[in-house]
Amino acid sequence: MGKSISFIFSYQGTDRLLFTVTNIGSESNPDLKFVSHHGICLALGKGHDPYEFNEDNLTTSNVESTYHSDGAFMRKLNNIDYKQKKYYNYNGTGVRTTPLLQIQDIKLLSLYNIQLPQICETYFQKKKDTSIIKIQADALINNGAFVAILFIKHKNKLMNQLVHELFCSHYVPISQELDICIYISRIATEYPQKRYSNKLKCEFWTTINNEVIPLNEENSTYVNSVIQPEIFSEDIYNEIRSRGLSEPIHIHFENLIANKAFIQ
């Protein structure tokens, strides 16, 4: 097994786990495993009826997914009824997405909707061979709810590591050709809503949880559009390097509408 990286964040003075990425292949031919830790569940979809389960949408903490070299993007979940592990293809049976070694730009993987940072698992380093990436955005995260977008990029794809009061970005190598990336943005806090259960024939209140939402071709287009363009700005990239600054870089906007960013 190759490199393992845990992404953590600090919330009100306590370090908490967001997810861990492990290269279970090799540096030259990677296979990637993603584990979302306690306090983060697989999203069933907004407005779903929690009393109408089927084995395709059972939800649990410690959601484990794998992205294989041939493009198979799978999840492995505990089956509540039979206590067995089962695999599900996010894109449909037999469907493959971009093979890992064919990624030349970026590949969006998952969106983490963190409404309750305080219930994410407290971080304790269990394995000495696990690297730690601590997300340097305490002011952003301590404000409350946030989303984290997990994606892969080719090492030659230009990307800036920036910190702003509304968003931040980080990346780290996971193999010879690929980097694991995260983009975090502040979002509005959600509240319980009243829904009607077809199963029970009565109304119920939804529960607010932290969710991981797998991204596919359909929802990736929207998610990609909300990432601040400064993350991939060549002008900012060149300025950072010309000034010999260490990333991540703190930036501010002179005018949010004009989207003109300045490095502090």
N, C-alpha and C positions, 0 to 999 in steps of 0.2 A: 504494500500500500504506500502511496506517495504522500504528497503534501496535504496537510489538513489545516484549515484556517477557520477560526471562530470570529464572527463579527459581534461585537458587544457595544452597548451604549450605557451611559450613566444617567440614571433618573433619580433625582432628589438624593444624590450622594451614594447610591447603590449601583454597582455594575450589574447589568442584566444581559442575558443572551438573546440575540435575535435569530441567528442561524449559524450552522457550521457547514463548510464546503470541504469535501475531501476528494482528492484525485485518487481513485481506486485503480486507475490504469498506470500509465507510465508518463514520463515527461514528454516523450515523443508521440505517444498514442494514448491520450487521456480518456478516461471514463470518469464522470463526475457524480458524486453523491451529495445531496443537499438534505440537511436535517433541520427542521424547525422545532424548537424546544418547547418545554412545558409553558402553557399560557397562550399558545398560538394554535388555532385549529384550522382545518381545511374549510374553506368557504363553501356553503351549500347554495349560495345565491340569495340575493335580497328578497325578503318577503316569502321565503319558503315556509311550508307547513312542517314544523318539527315532529309532528306525529305521523308523518307519511314517509318513513325511512325505506330505503332499499339498499342492497349491498353495494351499489355503485356510488352512493353518496354518504356512507357512514363517515362520521367526523371524529377526530381524536387529536389529542396533543401529540407532540413528537412526530409530526408528519415527515415521512422520508420519501424523497424523490431521487431518481437517477436519470442522467442524460448520458446515453451511451454513444460511442464513437460512430455508430451507424445512423444516428439521428433519432433513436427511440427515446422518448421522454416519458418516463413511467413514474407512478407513485405506488408505494407499498403501505398498506394500512392494516391495522388489526381488525379482524372481523369480530364484532361484538358477540355474535351468536356462537361461533365455533372456535374462537380464539386461534384462528389460523391467519397466516400472512397471505395476502393476495395482491396481485399487481394489476394496475389499471393504466391504460395508455391515455394520456391527456388528449391526444388528437384523434383517438378512435383506433379500434383493433387493426393492427397491421400497418398503420399510417406512420410514416417517418417524417421528422422535420429535418432541418439542415444538419448533416453530419458535422461533428465537432471540428474536424480538420479542414472543412470547407467554409468555416466562418471567416469572412474577410472584413466585415464591418462590425456591427453589433447584433446580438441576439437576445431579445427580451425573454425572461424566464418566468418570473413570479412577482406579484405585488403583495406586500405585507401591509395590511390595514391595522395599525396599532391604535386602538381606542383606549386601552387600559395598560399603559406601560408598566404600572406597578405590579401586575400579575405575571409578567414575563419572568422566567426562571432566573434566580440570582446566580451570578457567574462565580464559579470556583474552577480554577484550572485543574483538570483531572489527569490530562495526559501531557507530559513534558514536550512531546513532539508536535503539539498543536500550536500554531502561530496565532497571535491575537491581533485583530484590527479593531482598535477602539475608535468609534465614530466620534469625531471632534465637533459636536454640535449640541453641547449641553443646553445653551439658551433656547435653541429651537425645540429640542425634545422636552425640556422641562415645562414648556408652555402647555403640553397636553398631547392631543392626538396627532399622529403623523403617519405618512405612508412611506414605505421603503420599496424601491423598485430594484430587483435583482436582475442583472444581465451579464452576458459574456461579451468581450470585445477581443478582436485580434490585436496583438501587441503593437502593430503598426498604426492602429486607429488612434488618431489624436484625441486626447481627452484631458481636461483640466481637473485637478482636485481643488475644489473651491468650498468656502464656507460663507454663507450669507444668513441673515436672520430668518429667511423664509425657506432656504434649501441648502443642501450640501452634497458633495460627491466624493467618492473614494474608489480606488481600484488597487488590486494587488495581483502579481503573476500567480497562475495556478499550474501552468505547464510551459513548455518551450515557446509556444505560439499564442497562448491565450491568457487573458486577464479576467479575474472576477471583479465585477463592478457593482456599486450600490449608489443609488440616488435617493435622497431623503427630502421630503417636502412636508411642510406644515399643512394640516387640513382641519376642517371643522369637526367638532365633537358630535358624535351621534347620540341619540336618545331612544329609549324603548318606544315602539309603536304598536298600536292595536291591530291585530290581524284576525282573520276568520279561518278556523280549522274545518276543512271538509270532512276530516276523519272523525272529529269529536262533535261536529255540528255546533260549535260555539266559538266565541272570540277568545283570544289569548294575547299576551304582551310579548313582543319579541325580546330576546336577550342580547345585550351588547357584548361582543367578544372581540378578541384579536384574531384576525383571519389571514390566511395565506391564500392568494388567488392565483392559480396557474394561468399563464398568458398564452394565447394561441394567435393565429393570424387575424382572427376577428377582433379581439380586444387589444392586441398589441398596437394597432394603428393609433387608437385613441391615447393609450399610455405614452407612446413615443412622442405624441404631440404636446404633452404637458411638461416634458423635461426642458428646463431652461436652455436656450441655445448657447449660452455662455460656456456650458460644460464642454462643448465641442468647438469653441471659437479659436481659430488659428491666430487671431490678433492677440488675444489674452495669452495663449500658449507661448507665442514669441516674446511677449513682454516679460513673462515670468522667467524665461530662460535668459533673456538679455540682462535682467537685473540679478540673476543668480540667486533667486529666492527659493526657500524650501517650502514644498507643498505639505498640507493644504494651505491655500492662499485665502485670506479674508478679503472679500470684495464688498462694495456697496454700489448702489445705482444712483446716478445723477437724476435720472428720469425713468421710472419704471415703464412708462408707456413707450418711450423711445428705446428701452432695453439697452441703454448704454452703461456698461459696467466699468468701474475703476478699482484698481488694486490698492488696498490700504498699505 
